[in-house]
């Protein structure tokens, strides 16, 4: 095999393993496409400072140039859809493993049953660490399966790490 062909084959293999689209399933990619389309206010295929200012304004959030600049600074170039996915992929890979999350949640399992009470969970996330507001907790609880006031924290760990599957639970 010629040296040129070896180099080309190596380049292709490298590119295939770094494909950001392989990090997500098709449902996740579709959701990211929808989110990207909502943020890309001027529909030019790129998320710009002006797009972010517009989206924050539409959400009733005060404009914060420093925060927007910080967000844009996380990208290594212009934010097109592929870069958008890459940024989310990096964020998702930085989170703790499902097992670590499950072990952390097990601290709230007073009986060792594999479940934590919804009431204790709500209390913990509004009073500890990065505190959630009541509105954020209510929104979050719509995504968490609760049965008889209890949360299966193994399922919650999976949802935190992988997202909620439509036909799960």
C-alpha positions as CSV (number, residue, x, y, z in Angstrom):
1,X,0.0,0.0,0.0
2,X,1.4,3.4,-0.9
3,X,2.2,6.0,1.8
4,X,-0.6,8.3,0.5
5,X,-3.2,5.6,0.8
6,X,-2.1,4.7,4.3
7,X,-2.4,8.4,5.3
8,X,-5.8,8.7,3.8
9,X,-7.1,5.5,5.6
10,X,-5.7,6.8,8.9
11,X,-7.4,10.2,8.4
12,X,-10.8,8.5,7.6
13,X,-10.6,6.3,10.7
14,X,-9.8,9.3,12.9
15,X,-12.7,11.3,11.5
16,X,-15.1,8.4,11.9
17,X,-14.3,7.9,15.6
18,X,-14.7,11.6,16.3
19,X,-18.1,11.9,14.7
20,X,-20.3,13.9,17.2
21,X,-23.5,12.5,15.6
22,X,-22.5,9.1,17.0
23,X,-22.7,10.4,20.5
24,X,-26.5,10.8,20.4
25,X,-29.5,8.7,19.2
26,X,-31.8,10.0,16.4
27,X,-34.4,11.3,18.9
28,X,-31.8,13.3,20.7
29,X,-30.4,14.7,17.5
30,X,-34.0,15.7,16.4
31,X,-34.5,17.5,19.7
32,X,-31.2,19.3,19.4
33,X,-32.2,20.3,15.8
34,X,-35.5,21.8,17.2
35,X,-33.6,23.6,19.9
36,X,-31.0,24.9,17.5
37,X,-33.8,26.2,15.2
38,X,-35.5,28.0,18.1
39,X,-32.2,29.7,19.1
40,X,-31.1,30.6,15.6
41,X,-33.5,33.5,15.4
42,X,-32.3,34.9,12.1
43,X,-32.3,31.4,10.5
44,X,-28.8,31.8,9.0
45,X,-27.5,28.4,10.3
46,X,-25.4,29.9,13.0
47,X,-26.0,30.9,16.6
48,X,-24.7,34.4,17.2
49,X,-24.6,36.9,20.0
50,X,-27.7,38.6,18.6
51,X,-29.6,35.3,18.4
52,X,-28.8,34.6,22.1
53,X,-29.8,38.2,23.0
54,X,-33.1,37.7,21.2
55,X,-33.8,34.3,22.8
56,X,-33.1,35.7,26.3
57,X,-35.3,38.7,25.6
58,X,-38.1,36.4,24.5
59,X,-37.8,34.4,27.7
60,X,-38.0,37.6,29.8
61,X,-34.4,37.3,31.0
62,X,-32.4,40.5,31.3
63,X,-29.6,40.7,28.7
64,X,-26.3,39.8,30.1
65,X,-23.5,40.3,27.6
66,X,-20.8,38.8,29.8
67,X,-22.8,35.6,30.2
68,X,-23.5,35.4,26.4
69,X,-19.9,36.1,25.6
70,X,-18.9,33.3,28.0
71,X,-21.3,30.9,26.3
72,X,-20.0,31.8,22.9
73,X,-16.5,31.5,24.1
74,X,-16.9,27.8,24.8
75,X,-17.0,27.1,21.1
76,X,-13.9,26.8,19.1
77,X,-15.5,28.6,16.2
78,X,-18.8,29.8,14.8
79,X,-21.7,27.8,16.3
80,X,-23.4,25.9,13.5
81,X,-25.5,22.7,14.2
82,X,-22.4,20.4,14.4
83,X,-20.6,22.7,16.8
84,X,-23.9,23.0,18.8
85,X,-24.0,19.2,19.1
86,X,-20.3,19.1,20.0
87,X,-20.8,21.5,22.8
88,X,-23.6,19.5,24.3
89,X,-21.6,16.3,23.8
90,X,-18.7,17.8,25.8
91,X,-21.0,18.9,28.5
92,X,-22.7,15.5,28.7
93,X,-19.4,13.7,28.8
94,X,-18.2,15.9,31.7
95,X,-21.1,14.8,34.0
96,X,-20.6,12.1,36.5
97,X,-21.2,8.5,35.5
98,X,-24.7,7.0,36.1
99,X,-23.3,4.9,38.9
100,X,-21.8,8.0,40.7
101,X,-25.1,9.8,40.4
102,X,-27.0,6.8,41.7
103,X,-24.6,6.5,44.7
104,X,-25.1,10.2,45.5
105,X,-28.9,9.9,45.4
106,X,-28.7,6.7,47.6
107,X,-27.7,9.0,50.5
108,X,-31.4,10.1,50.6
109,X,-32.6,6.5,50.7
110,X,-33.2,6.1,54.4
111,X,-34.5,2.5,54.1
112,X,-32.2,1.1,51.5
113,X,-35.2,0.3,49.3
114,X,-33.9,1.9,46.1
115,X,-36.4,4.7,46.4
116,X,-36.3,8.2,47.8
117,X,-39.4,10.2,48.8
118,X,-40.5,13.0,46.4
119,X,-40.8,15.3,49.4
120,X,-37.2,14.7,50.6
121,X,-35.9,15.0,47.0
122,X,-37.7,18.4,46.5
123,X,-36.4,19.6,49.9
124,X,-32.8,18.6,49.0
125,X,-32.7,20.3,45.6
126,X,-34.1,23.6,46.9
127,X,-31.9,23.8,50.0
128,X,-28.5,22.1,49.0
129,X,-25.8,22.7,46.5
130,X,-26.9,24.6,43.3
131,X,-30.4,25.4,44.7
132,X,-33.4,25.1,42.4
133,X,-36.3,27.5,42.5
134,X,-39.8,26.2,43.2
135,X,-40.6,26.7,39.5
136,X,-37.5,24.8,38.4
137,X,-38.4,21.9,40.8
138,X,-42.0,21.8,39.4
139,X,-40.7,21.7,35.9
140,X,-38.1,19.0,36.8
141,X,-40.7,16.8,38.5
142,X,-42.7,16.6,35.3
143,X,-39.8,14.6,33.8
144,X,-39.3,12.3,36.8
145,X,-41.5,9.2,37.3
146,X,-43.0,9.3,40.8
147,X,-45.1,6.4,42.1
148,X,-46.9,6.6,45.4
149,X,-44.7,9.6,46.4
150,X,-41.5,7.7,45.7
151,X,-38.7,8.1,43.1
152,X,-36.7,5.1,41.9
153,X,-33.3,6.7,42.0
154,X,-31.7,4.2,39.6
155,X,-34.2,5.3,37.0
156,X,-33.6,9.0,37.9
157,X,-29.8,8.5,37.5
158,X,-30.4,7.0,34.0
159,X,-32.7,10.0,33.1
160,X,-30.1,12.5,34.3
161,X,-27.4,10.8,32.3
162,X,-29.2,9.6,29.1
163,X,-32.4,11.6,29.0
164,X,-35.9,10.3,29.3
165,X,-36.9,7.6,26.9
166,X,-40.4,8.0,25.5
167,X,-41.4,4.4,26.1
168,X,-39.5,3.9,29.4
169,X,-41.4,3.4,32.6
